[in-house]
Amino acid sequence: MTTILWLSRHEPLPAQVSALRRKFGEVKIVKYQRPLSTAADAIHLAKECGAEYIIPVLPLSFIAYLVDQASKEGIKIIMAKMKSIHECYQQPCPQFMEDYDTIIESRDYNSGIKIYRHYRFEKFCILEGIKFIERDL
C-alpha cells in the first residue's frame, strides 16, 4: 500500500482519489489540514506517517522549498493540475461536475462583487523542481 500525505484544508476530490488508486493501487491518504510553519515540518509529518509522497496545496514558494527538501529524503511531491473553468456569478453552476470540480468563493478585486472561481481536476504530476527566474527591478 502506498501512503500519501495530503496537505490541504480541502478534502481530495473523488476523481483525485480515483486517479491515485489507478496509479498506485491501494492507497492510504493521510490528511493534514492545519497550517505548517516550514517545509521541514511537512517532511517530519511524512516520515511520521510513512508517506512516500506528499500532495501539498500550499503557496508556491513553500512548495518550491518542499520539493528541494523532500528530494533529499527520498519523498516525492505530487501536484494536482487544476484547470480554471471560469468565474461563476451564480450558484449552483450548471457546468459543475461533483467528482472533478471545486468552486472557491472569492471577490472581484475591482468591483467587490462576490464571485466563485470554478476549477476542474485534470491530472497529477510529479514535481521534480521549481525554478524562479528573477531580474532586478
N, CA, C and O atoms as a GROMACS GRO file, in nm:
protein
  548
    1MET      N    1   0.085  -0.119   0.000
    1MET     CA    2   0.000   0.000   0.000
    1MET      C    3   0.089   0.124   0.000
    1MET      O    4   0.189   0.131   0.072
    2THR      N    5   0.051   0.221  -0.080
    2THR     CA    6   0.124   0.348  -0.090
    2THR      C    7   0.059   0.449   0.004
    2THR      O    8  -0.062   0.467   0.003
    3THR      N    9   0.143   0.514   0.086
    3THR     CA   10   0.093   0.617   0.177
    3THR      C   11   0.125   0.755   0.120
    3THR      O   12   0.238   0.782   0.077
    4ILE      N   13   0.024   0.840   0.120
    4ILE     CA   14   0.035   0.975   0.064
    4ILE      C   15  -0.010   1.075   0.170
    4ILE      O   16  -0.118   1.061   0.228
    5LEU      N   17   0.074   1.175   0.195
    5LEU     CA   18   0.038   1.282   0.288
    5LEU      C   19  -0.030   1.394   0.209
    5LEU      O   20   0.030   1.450   0.117
    6TRP      N   21  -0.154   1.424   0.245
    6TRP     CA   22  -0.236   1.526   0.177
    6TRP      C   23  -0.233   1.652   0.264
    6TRP      O   24  -0.295   1.654   0.370
    7LEU      N   25  -0.163   1.757   0.219
    7LEU     CA   26  -0.151   1.881   0.295
    7LEU      C   27  -0.243   1.987   0.234
    7LEU      O   28  -0.203   2.058   0.142
    8SER      N   29  -0.363   1.996   0.285
    8SER     CA   30  -0.460   2.092   0.234
    8SER      C   31  -0.575   2.106   0.332
    8SER      O   32  -0.609   2.011   0.403
    9ARG      N   33  -0.635   2.223   0.334
    9ARG     CA   34  -0.756   2.238   0.416
    9ARG      C   35  -0.876   2.179   0.343
    9ARG      O   36  -0.983   2.164   0.402
   10HIS      N   37  -0.858   2.145   0.213
   10HIS     CA   38  -0.965   2.087   0.132
   10HIS      C   39  -0.952   1.936   0.127
   10HIS      O   40  -0.841   1.882   0.125
   11GLU      N   41  -1.065   1.868   0.124
   11GLU     CA   42  -1.067   1.723   0.105
   11GLU      C   43  -1.029   1.690  -0.039
   11GLU      O   44  -1.056   1.769  -0.130
   12PRO      N   45  -0.967   1.575  -0.062
   12PRO     CA   46  -0.943   1.535  -0.201
   12PRO      C   47  -1.075   1.508  -0.273
   12PRO      O   48  -1.170   1.456  -0.214
   13LEU      N   49  -1.080   1.544  -0.400
   13LEU     CA   50  -1.198   1.517  -0.481
   13LEU      C   51  -1.206   1.368  -0.514
   13LEU      O   52  -1.103   1.302  -0.522
   14PRO      N   53  -1.326   1.315  -0.534
   14PRO     CA   54  -1.338   1.173  -0.572
   14PRO      C   55  -1.254   1.137  -0.694
   14PRO      O   56  -1.194   1.030  -0.697
   15ALA      N   57  -1.248   1.225  -0.794
   15ALA     CA   58  -1.166   1.198  -0.913
   15ALA      C   59  -1.018   1.193  -0.879
   15ALA      O   60  -0.942   1.119  -0.943
   16GLN      N   61  -0.975   1.271  -0.781
   16GLN     CA   62  -0.835   1.269  -0.739
   16GLN      C   63  -0.801   1.137  -0.670
   16GLN      O   64  -0.697   1.077  -0.697
   17VAL      N   65  -0.890   1.092  -0.583
   17VAL     CA   66  -0.868   0.964  -0.515
   17VAL      C   67  -0.864   0.851  -0.618
   17VAL      O   68  -0.780   0.763  -0.610
   18SER      N   69  -0.955   0.854  -0.714
   18SER     CA   70  -0.958   0.753  -0.820
   18SER      C   71  -0.829   0.754  -0.901
   18SER      O   72  -0.775   0.648  -0.934
   19ALA      N   73  -0.779   0.872  -0.934
   19ALA     CA   74  -0.654   0.883  -1.012
   19ALA      C   75  -0.537   0.824  -0.934
   19ALA      O   76  -0.451   0.758  -0.992
   20LEU      N   77  -0.533   0.849  -0.804
   20LEU     CA   78  -0.425   0.794  -0.721
   20LEU      C   79  -0.435   0.642  -0.714
   20LEU      O   80  -0.333   0.573  -0.719
   21ARG      N   81  -0.556   0.590  -0.703
   21ARG     CA   82  -0.574   0.444  -0.700
   21ARG      C   83  -0.536   0.379  -0.833
   21ARG      O   84  -0.480   0.270  -0.835
   22ARG      N   85  -0.567   0.445  -0.943
   22ARG     CA   86  -0.528   0.391  -1.074
   22ARG      C   87  -0.376   0.383  -1.086
   22ARG      O   88  -0.323   0.288  -1.144
   23LYS      N   89  -0.307   0.482  -1.032
   23LYS     CA   90  -0.161   0.487  -1.043
   23LYS      C   91  -0.092   0.394  -0.944
   23LYS      O   92   0.002   0.323  -0.980
   24PHE      N   93  -0.139   0.394  -0.818
   24PHE     CA   94  -0.067   0.325  -0.711
   24PHE      C   95  -0.135   0.200  -0.659
   24PHE      O   96  -0.076   0.127  -0.579
   25GLY      N   97  -0.256   0.173  -0.701
   25GLY     CA   98  -0.331   0.061  -0.643
   25GLY      C   99  -0.391   0.107  -0.511
   25GLY      O  100  -0.447   0.216  -0.503
   26GLU      N  101  -0.380   0.024  -0.409
   26GLU     CA  102  -0.435   0.060  -0.279
   26GLU      C  103  -0.353   0.175  -0.220
   26GLU      O  104  -0.230   0.168  -0.214
   27VAL      N  105  -0.422   0.280  -0.176
   27VAL     CA  106  -0.354   0.396  -0.118
   27VAL      C  107  -0.412   0.429   0.019
   27VAL      O  108  -0.530   0.408   0.047
   28LYS      N  109  -0.324   0.481   0.102
   28LYS     CA  110  -0.366   0.536   0.232
   28LYS      C  111  -0.336   0.685   0.223
   28LYS      O  112  -0.221   0.726   0.209
   29ILE      N  113  -0.442   0.766   0.230
   29ILE     CA  114  -0.426   0.911   0.224
   29ILE      C  115  -0.436   0.966   0.366
   29ILE      O  116  -0.542   0.960   0.429
   30VAL      N  117  -0.325   1.020   0.414
   30VAL     CA  118  -0.321   1.081   0.547
   30VAL      C  119  -0.341   1.230   0.528
   30VAL      O  120  -0.259   1.297   0.466
   31LYS      N  121  -0.451   1.283   0.582
   31LYS     CA  122  -0.486   1.424   0.562
   31LYS      C  123  -0.436   1.507   0.680
   31LYS      O  124  -0.455   1.471   0.796
   32TYR      N  125  -0.373   1.619   0.647
   32TYR     CA  126  -0.330   1.715   0.748
   32TYR      C  127  -0.383   1.850   0.703
   32TYR      O  128  -0.342   1.903   0.600
   33GLN      N  129  -0.475   1.907   0.781
   33GLN     CA  130  -0.547   2.027   0.738
   33GLN      C  131  -0.510   2.154   0.814
   33GLN      O  132  -0.573   2.258   0.795
   34ARG      N  133  -0.410   2.146   0.898
   34ARG     CA  134  -0.368   2.265   0.974
   34ARG      C  135  -0.250   2.333   0.906
   34ARG      O  136  -0.180   2.271   0.826
   35PRO      N  137  -0.227   2.460   0.936
   35PRO     CA  138  -0.111   2.530   0.877
   35PRO      C  139   0.022   2.467   0.921
   35PRO      O  140   0.033   2.412   1.030
   36LEU      N  141   0.120   2.477   0.835
   36LEU     CA  142   0.256   2.432   0.865
   36LEU      C  143   0.348   2.553   0.863
   36LEU      O  144   0.328   2.646   0.785
   37SER      N  145   0.449   2.551   0.949
   37SER     CA  146   0.543   2.663   0.954
   37SER      C  147   0.654   2.651   0.852
   37SER      O  148   0.694   2.750   0.790
   38THR      N  149   0.705   2.528   0.833
   38THR     CA  150   0.820   2.509   0.745
   38THR      C  151   0.807   2.381   0.663
   38THR      O  152   0.726   2.294   0.694
   39ALA      N  153   0.888   2.373   0.558
   39ALA     CA  154   0.894   2.251   0.479
   39ALA      C  155   0.945   2.135   0.564
   39ALA      O  156   0.905   2.020   0.545
   40ALA      N  157   1.034   2.166   0.658
   40ALA     CA  158   1.085   2.061   0.748
   40ALA      C  159   0.971   1.998   0.828
   40ALA      O  160   0.974   1.878   0.855
   41ASP      N  161   0.872   2.078   0.866
   41ASP     CA  162   0.755   2.024   0.937
   41ASP      C  163   0.679   1.925   0.848
   41ASP      O  164   0.634   1.821   0.896
   42ALA      N  165   0.666   1.957   0.720
   42ALA     CA  166   0.597   1.868   0.627
   42ALA      C  167   0.675   1.738   0.610
   42ALA      O  168   0.616   1.630   0.607
   43ILE      N  169   0.807   1.747   0.599
   43ILE     CA  170   0.892   1.628   0.586
   43ILE      C  171   0.879   1.541   0.711
   43ILE      O  172   0.869   1.419   0.702
   44HIS      N  173   0.880   1.605   0.827
   44HIS     CA  174   0.865   1.532   0.953
   44HIS      C  175   0.732   1.457   0.957
   44HIS      O  176   0.727   1.340   0.996
   45LEU      N  177   0.624   1.524   0.917
   45LEU     CA  178   0.491   1.460   0.913
   45LEU      C  179   0.491   1.340   0.818
   45LEU      O  180   0.436   1.235   0.850
   46ALA      N  181   0.553   1.358   0.702
   46ALA     CA  182   0.558   1.249   0.603
   46ALA      C  183   0.632   1.128   0.660
   46ALA      O  184   0.588   1.015   0.645
   47LYS      N  185   0.744   1.154   0.724
   47LYS     CA  186   0.821   1.043   0.784
   47LYS      C  187   0.742   0.976   0.896
   47LYS      O  188   0.742   0.854   0.909
   48GLU      N  189   0.675   1.059   0.976
   48GLU     CA  190   0.597   1.009   1.089
   48GLU      C  191   0.487   0.912   1.044
   48GLU      O  192   0.460   0.812   1.112
   49CYS      N  193   0.424   0.940   0.931
   49CYS     CA  194   0.315   0.854   0.884
   49CYS      C  195   0.360   0.756   0.776
   49CYS      O  196   0.279   0.681   0.723
   50GLY      N  197   0.489   0.757   0.744
   50GLY     CA  198   0.542   0.664   0.645
   50GLY      C  199   0.504   0.697   0.502
   50GLY      O  200   0.495   0.607   0.418
   51ALA      N  201   0.482   0.825   0.473
   51ALA     CA  202   0.440   0.866   0.339
   51ALA      C  203   0.558   0.868   0.242
   51ALA      O  204   0.666   0.917   0.274
   52GLU      N  205   0.534   0.813   0.125
   52GLU     CA  206   0.632   0.817   0.016
   52GLU      C  207   0.611   0.939  -0.072
   52GLU      O  208   0.700   0.980  -0.146
   53TYR      N  209   0.491   0.995  -0.063
   53TYR     CA  210   0.451   1.108  -0.147
   53TYR      C  211   0.381   1.212  -0.060
   53TYR      O  212   0.316   1.180   0.039
   54ILE      N  213   0.396   1.340  -0.102
   54ILE     CA  214   0.322   1.450  -0.039
   54ILE      C  215   0.248   1.524  -0.150
   54ILE      O  216   0.304   1.554  -0.255
   55ILE      N  217   0.120   1.551  -0.125
   55ILE     CA  218   0.042   1.636  -0.215
   55ILE      C  219   0.011   1.765  -0.138
   55ILE      O  220  -0.080   1.767  -0.054
   56PRO      N  221   0.086   1.873  -0.166
   56PRO     CA  222   0.063   1.998  -0.094
   56PRO      C  223  -0.027   2.094  -0.173
   56PRO      O  224  -0.009   2.112  -0.294
   57VAL      N  225  -0.121   2.154  -0.106
   57VAL     CA  226  -0.198   2.264  -0.163
   57VAL      C  227  -0.160   2.384  -0.076
   57VAL      O  228  -0.229   2.421   0.019
   58LEU      N  229  -0.046   2.443  -0.112
   58LEU     CA  230   0.020   2.545  -0.032
   58LEU      C  231   0.076   2.653  -0.124
   58LEU      O  232   0.077   2.636  -0.246
   59PRO      N  233   0.124   2.764  -0.068
   59PRO     CA  234   0.185   2.868  -0.152
   59PRO      C  235   0.304   2.813  -0.233
   59PRO      O  236   0.376   2.725  -0.186
   60LEU      N  237   0.322   2.865  -0.353
   60LEU     CA  238   0.425   2.816  -0.443
   60LEU      C  239   0.565   2.825  -0.383
   60LEU      O  240   0.646   2.734  -0.401
   61SER      N  241   0.596   2.932  -0.311
   61SER     CA  242   0.728   2.945  -0.251
   61SER      C  243   0.753   2.834  -0.148
   61SER      O  244   0.864   2.784  -0.137
   62PHE      N  245   0.650   2.797  -0.074
   62PHE     CA  246   0.660   2.687   0.023
   62PHE      C  247   0.683   2.556  -0.052
   62PHE      O  248   0.769   2.476  -0.014
   63ILE      N  249   0.605   2.534  -0.159
   63ILE     CA  250   0.618   2.410  -0.237
   63ILE      C  251   0.757   2.400  -0.299
   63ILE      O  252   0.814   2.291  -0.302
   64ALA      N  253   0.812   2.510  -0.349
   64ALA     CA  254   0.945   2.508  -0.410
   64ALA      C  255   1.049   2.458  -0.310
   64ALA      O  256   1.132   2.374  -0.343
   65TYR      N  257   1.045   2.509  -0.190
   65TYR     CA  258   1.139   2.466  -0.086
   65TYR      C  259   1.111   2.321  -0.047
   65TYR      O  260   1.204   2.244  -0.023
   66LEU      N  261   0.984   2.284  -0.040
   66LEU     CA  262   0.946   2.148  -0.004
   66LEU      C  263   0.998   2.047  -0.106
   66LEU      O  264   1.047   1.940  -0.069
   67VAL      N  265   0.988   2.079  -0.235
   67VAL     CA  266   1.038   1.990  -0.340
   67VAL      C  267   1.187   1.965  -0.319
   67VAL      O  268   1.233   1.851  -0.327
   68ASP      N  269   1.262   2.071  -0.292
   68ASP     CA  270   1.406   2.060  -0.271
   68ASP      C  271   1.438   1.973  -0.149
   68ASP      O  272   1.522   1.883  -0.156
   69GLN      N  273   1.371   2.000  -0.038
   69GLN     CA  274   1.398   1.926   0.086
   69GLN      C  275   1.351   1.781   0.078
   69GLN      O  276   1.420   1.691   0.126
   70ALA      N  277   1.235   1.758   0.018
   70ALA     CA  278   1.179   1.623   0.010
   70ALA      C  279   1.266   1.532  -0.075
   70ALA      O  280   1.282   1.414  -0.044
   71SER      N  281   1.325   1.586  -0.182
   71SER     CA  282   1.409   1.503  -0.269
   71SER      C  283   1.530   1.450  -0.193
   71SER      O  284   1.578   1.340  -0.223
   72LYS      N  285   1.579   1.524  -0.097
   72LYS     CA  286   1.693   1.479  -0.014
   72LYS      C  287   1.655   1.365   0.078
   72LYS      O  288   1.741   1.290   0.126
   73GLU      N  289   1.524   1.352   0.104
   73GLU     CA  290   1.474   1.248   0.195
   73GLU      C  291   1.408   1.132   0.121
   73GLU      O  292   1.356   1.040   0.183
   74GLY      N  293   1.411   1.136  -0.013
   74GLY     CA  294   1.351   1.029  -0.092
   74GLY      C  295   1.199   1.036  -0.099
   74GLY      O  296   1.133   0.937  -0.131
   75ILE      N  297   1.143   1.152  -0.069
   75ILE     CA  298   0.998   1.172  -0.074
   75ILE      C  299   0.966   1.251  -0.200
   75ILE      O  300   1.034   1.349  -0.232
   76LYS      N  301   0.864   1.209  -0.271
   76LYS     CA  302   0.826   1.277  -0.395
   76LYS      C  303   0.706   1.369  -0.370
   76LYS      O  304   0.618   1.340  -0.288
   77ILE      N  305   0.705   1.480  -0.442
   77ILE     CA  306   0.596   1.578  -0.431
   77ILE      C  307   0.507   1.565  -0.554
   77ILE      O  308   0.555   1.568  -0.668
   78ILE      N  309   0.378   1.551  -0.530
   78ILE     CA  310   0.279   1.540  -0.636
   78ILE      C  311   0.196   1.668  -0.636
   78ILE      O  312   0.156   1.718  -0.531
   79MET      N  313   0.170   1.720  -0.756
   79MET     CA  314   0.085   1.838  -0.768
   79MET      C  315  -0.040   1.803  -0.848
   79MET      O  316  -0.033   1.737  -0.952
   80ALA      N  317  -0.153   1.848  -0.799
   80ALA     CA  318  -0.278   1.832  -0.872
   80ALA      C  319  -0.289   1.944  -0.974
   80ALA      O  320  -0.282   2.062  -0.940
   81LYS      N  321  -0.306   1.907  -1.100
   81LYS     CA  322  -0.326   2.006  -1.206
   81LYS      C  323  -0.475   2.037  -1.211
   81LYS      O  324  -0.557   1.951  -1.243
   82MET      N  325  -0.509   2.162  -1.180
   82MET     CA  326  -0.648   2.207  -1.178
   82MET      C  327  -0.666   2.312  -1.287
   82MET      O  328  -0.594   2.412  -1.290
   83LYS      N  329  -0.760   2.289  -1.375
   83LYS     CA  330  -0.788   2.383  -1.484
   83LYS      C  331  -0.892   2.485  -1.437
   83LYS      O  332  -0.995   2.448  -1.380
   84SER      N  333  -0.864   2.612  -1.461
   84SER     CA  334  -0.961   2.717  -1.430
   84SER      C  335  -1.069   2.713  -1.539
   84SER      O  336  -1.041   2.735  -1.656
   85ILE      N  337  -1.192   2.685  -1.498
   85ILE     CA  338  -1.303   2.675  -1.593
   85ILE      C  339  -1.358   2.814  -1.625
   85ILE      O  340  -1.366   2.853  -1.741
   86HIS      N  341  -1.396   2.887  -1.521
   86HIS     CA  342  -1.448   3.023  -1.536
   86HIS      C  343  -1.478   3.080  -1.398
   86HIS      O  344  -1.461   3.013  -1.297
   87GLU      N  345  -1.522   3.203  -1.397
   87GLU     CA  346  -1.573   3.263  -1.274
   87GLU      C  347  -1.724   3.260  -1.282
   87GLU      O  348  -1.783   3.309  -1.379
   88CYS      N  349  -1.786   3.202  -1.182
   88CYS     CA  350  -1.932   3.192  -1.177
   88CYS      C  351  -1.986   3.309  -1.096
   88CYS      O  352  -1.927   3.349  -0.995
   89TYR      N  353  -2.096   3.363  -1.140
   89TYR     CA  354  -2.160   3.470  -1.064
   89TYR      C  355  -2.289   3.421  -0.999
   89TYR      O  356  -2.358   3.499  -0.932
   90GLN      N  357  -2.320   3.295  -1.017
   90GLN     CA  358  -2.438   3.236  -0.954
   90GLN      C  359  -2.406   3.093  -0.912
   90GLN      O  360  -2.316   3.029  -0.966
   91GLN      N  361  -2.480   3.047  -0.815
   91GLN     CA  362  -2.468   2.909  -0.767
   91GLN      C  363  -2.606   2.848  -0.762
   91GLN      O  364  -2.700   2.919  -0.726
   92PRO      N  365  -2.624   2.724  -0.796
   92PRO     CA  366  -2.520   2.630  -0.839
   92PRO      C  367  -2.482   2.655  -0.984
   92PRO      O  368  -2.561   2.705  -1.064
   93CYS      N  369  -2.358   2.620  -1.017
   93CYS     CA  370  -2.308   2.636  -1.154
   93CYS      C  371  -2.358   2.519  -1.238
   93CYS      O  372  -2.342   2.404  -1.198
   94PRO      N  373  -2.418   2.546  -1.353
   94PRO     CA  374  -2.471   2.437  -1.436
   94PRO      C  375  -2.362   2.346  -1.494
   94PRO      O  376  -2.392   2.235  -1.537
   95GLN      N  377  -2.235   2.392  -1.496
   95GLN     CA  378  -2.126   2.311  -1.550
   95GLN      C  379  -2.053   2.229  -1.443
   95GLN      O  380  -1.958   2.158  -1.474
   96PHE      N  381  -2.097   2.240  -1.319
   96PHE     CA  382  -2.028   2.175  -1.207
   96PHE      C  383  -2.034   2.023  -1.218
   96PHE      O  384  -2.142   1.965  -1.234
   97MET      N  385  -1.918   1.959  -1.209
   97MET     CA  386  -1.907   1.813  -1.209
   97MET      C  387  -1.856   1.772  -1.070
   97MET      O  388  -1.739   1.792  -1.038
   98GLU      N  389  -1.943   1.714  -0.989
   98GLU     CA  390  -1.915   1.690  -0.848
   98GLU      C  391  -1.786   1.614  -0.821
   98GLU      O  392  -1.713   1.648  -0.727
   99ASP      N  393  -1.755   1.513  -0.900
   99ASP     CA  394  -1.636   1.432  -0.874
   99ASP      C  395  -1.506   1.502  -0.913
   99ASP      O  396  -1.400   1.466  -0.862
  100TYR      N  397  -1.513   1.599  -1.002
  100TYR     CA  398  -1.393   1.662  -1.059
  100TYR      C  399  -1.372   1.807  -1.019
  100TYR      O  400  -1.260   1.858  -1.030
  101ASP      N  401  -1.475   1.876  -0.974
  101ASP     CA  402  -1.469   2.021  -0.962
  101ASP      C  403  -1.470   2.070  -0.818
  101ASP      O  404  -1.520   2.005  -0.726
  102THR      N  405  -1.412   2.188  -0.804
  102THR     CA  406  -1.422   2.262  -0.679
  102THR      C  407  -1.450   2.408  -0.715
  102THR      O  408  -1.405   2.458  -0.818
  103ILE      N  409  -1.525   2.473  -0.629
  103ILE     CA  410  -1.557   2.614  -0.650
  103ILE      C  411  -1.513   2.690  -0.526
  103ILE      O  412  -1.554   2.659  -0.414
  104ILE      N  413  -1.430   2.791  -0.548
  104ILE     CA  414  -1.375   2.872  -0.439
  104ILE      C  415  -1.444   3.008  -0.440
  104ILE      O  416  -1.443   3.079  -0.540
  105GLU      N  417  -1.504   3.043  -0.327
  105GLU     CA  418  -1.568   3.174  -0.315
  105GLU      C  419  -1.461   3.281  -0.302
  105GLU      O  420  -1.364   3.264  -0.228
  106SER      N  421  -1.481   3.391  -0.373
  106SER     CA  422  -1.385   3.500  -0.372
  106SER      C  423  -1.459   3.631  -0.397
  106SER      O  424  -1.582   3.634  -0.399
  107ARG      N  425  -1.384   3.737  -0.416
  107ARG     CA  426  -1.443   3.866  -0.450
  107ARG      C  427  -1.366   3.924  -0.569
  107ARG      O  428  -1.244   3.910  -0.578
  108ASP      N  429  -1.439   3.988  -0.659
  108ASP     CA  430  -1.376   4.059  -0.769
  108ASP      C  431  -1.299   4.176  -0.709
  108ASP      O  432  -1.356   4.256  -0.634
  109TYR      N  433  -1.171   4.187  -0.742
  109TYR     CA  434  -1.087   4.290  -0.680
  109TYR      C  435  -1.130   4.432  -0.715
  109TYR      O  436  -1.112   4.523  -0.634
  110ASN      N  437  -1.186   4.451  -0.832
  110ASN     CA  438  -1.226   4.586  -0.874
  110ASN      C  439  -1.363   4.625  -0.823
  110ASN      O  440  -1.381   4.736  -0.774
  111SER      N  441  -1.460   4.535  -0.835
  111SER     CA  442  -1.598   4.571  -0.800
  111SER      C  443  -1.638   4.530  -0.659
  111SER      O  444  -1.733   4.584  -0.603
  112GLY      N  445  -1.566   4.435  -0.602
  112GLY     CA  446  -1.604   4.384  -0.470
  112GLY      C  447  -1.718   4.284  -0.474
  112GLY      O  448  -1.760   4.235  -0.369
  113ILE      N  449  -1.767   4.252  -0.593
  113ILE     CA  450  -1.877   4.156  -0.609
  113ILE      C  451  -1.829   4.015  -0.577
  113ILE      O  452  -1.719   3.976  -0.615
  114LYS      N  453  -1.912   3.941  -0.506
  114LYS     CA  454  -1.880   3.802  -0.475
  114LYS      C  455  -1.880   3.721  -0.604
  114LYS      O  456  -1.973   3.728  -0.684
  115ILE      N  457  -1.773   3.643  -0.623
  115ILE     CA  458  -1.763   3.555  -0.739
  115ILE      C  459  -1.722   3.416  -0.692
  115ILE      O  460  -1.678   3.398  -0.578
  116TYR      N  461  -1.735   3.322  -0.779
  116TYR     CA  462  -1.699   3.184  -0.748
  116TYR      C  463  -1.603   3.137  -0.857
  116TYR      O  464  -1.639   3.131  -0.975
  117ARG      N  465  -1.482   3.104  -0.817
  117ARG     CA  466  -1.381   3.055  -0.912
  117ARG      C  467  -1.397   2.904  -0.926
  117ARG      O  468  -1.387   2.830  -0.828
  118HIS      N  469  -1.422   2.860  -1.047
  118HIS     CA  470  -1.456   2.721  -1.076
  118HIS      C  471  -1.333   2.652  -1.135
  118HIS      O  472  -1.282   2.694  -1.239
  119TYR      N  473  -1.286   2.545  -1.069
  119TYR     CA  474  -1.169   2.469  -1.112
  119TYR      C  475  -1.207   2.323  -1.133
  119TYR      O  476  -1.296   2.269  -1.066
  120ARG      N  477  -1.138   2.259  -1.228
  120ARG     CA  478  -1.162   2.117  -1.258
  120ARG      C  479  -1.030   2.041  -1.252
  120ARG      O  480  -0.931   2.081  -1.312
  121PHE      N  481  -1.032   1.929  -1.180
  121PHE     CA  482  -0.914   1.842  -1.172
  121PHE      C  483  -0.887   1.780  -1.307
  121PHE      O  484  -0.977   1.727  -1.372
  122GLU      N  485  -0.760   1.788  -1.352
  122GLU     CA  486  -0.719   1.726  -1.478
  122GLU      C  487  -0.633   1.602  -1.456
  122GLU      O  488  -0.661   1.496  -1.510
  123LYS      N  489  -0.526   1.618  -1.376
  123LYS     CA  490  -0.433   1.507  -1.354
  123LYS      C  491  -0.337   1.542  -1.242
  123LYS      O  492  -0.335   1.655  -1.192
  124PHE      N  493  -0.258   1.444  -1.203
  124PHE     CA  494  -0.149   1.465  -1.109
  124PHE      C  495  -0.017   1.462  -1.185
  124PHE      O  496  -0.007   1.396  -1.289
  125CYS      N  497   0.082   1.534  -1.134
  125CYS     CA  498   0.217   1.524  -1.189
  125CYS      C  499   0.317   1.529  -1.074
  125CYS      O  500   0.288   1.583  -0.967
  126ILE      N  501   0.434   1.472  -1.098
  126ILE     CA  502   0.543   1.476  -1.000
  126ILE      C  503   0.620   1.605  -1.022
  126ILE      O  504   0.657   1.638  -1.134
  127LEU      N  505   0.645   1.678  -0.914
  127LEU     CA  506   0.727   1.799  -0.922
  127LEU      C  507   0.871   1.760  -0.893
  127LEU      O  508   0.903   1.712  -0.784
  128GLU      N  509   0.957   1.780  -0.989
  128GLU     CA  510   1.099   1.748  -0.970
  128GLU      C  511   1.179   1.872  -0.935
  128GLU      O  512   1.293   1.862  -0.889
  129GLY      N  513   1.122   1.988  -0.956
  129GLY     CA  514   1.188   2.112  -0.922
  129GLY      C  515   1.102   2.230  -0.962
  129GLY      O  516   1.014   2.219  -1.048
  130ILE      N  517   1.127   2.342  -0.898
  130ILE     CA  518   1.059   2.467  -0.933
  130ILE      C  519   1.169   2.571  -0.943
  130ILE      O  520   1.250   2.586  -0.851
  131LYS      N  521   1.172   2.642  -1.052
  131LYS     CA  522   1.278   2.740  -1.074
  131LYS      C  523   1.216   2.879  -1.082
  131LYS      O  524   1.127   2.905  -1.163
  132PHE      N  525   1.264   2.968  -0.997
  132PHE     CA  526   1.222   3.108  -1.003
  132PHE      C  527   1.329   3.184  -1.081
  132PHE      O  528   1.447   3.177  -1.047
  133ILE      N  529   1.289   3.254  -1.184
  133ILE     CA  530   1.383   3.333  -1.263
  133ILE      C  531   1.358   3.478  -1.227
  133ILE      O  532   1.248   3.530  -1.245
  134GLU      N  533   1.461   3.542  -1.177
  134GLU     CA  534   1.448   3.679  -1.128
  134GLU      C  535   1.536   3.775  -1.207
  134GLU      O  536   1.633   3.734  -1.270
  135ARG      N  537   1.499   3.901  -1.202
  135ARG     CA  538   1.583   4.008  -1.253
  135ARG      C  539   1.556   4.131  -1.168
  135ARG      O  540   1.449   4.146  -1.109
  136ASP      N  541   1.654   4.219  -1.162
  136ASP     CA  542   1.638   4.340  -1.084
  136ASP      C  543   1.527   4.427  -1.140
  136ASP      O  544   1.504   4.430  -1.261
  137LEU      N  545   1.461   4.496  -1.052
  137LEU     CA  546   1.351   4.584  -1.091
  137LEU      C  547   1.405   4.714  -1.146
  137LEU      O  548   1.328   4.802  -1.184
   0.00000   0.00000   0.00000
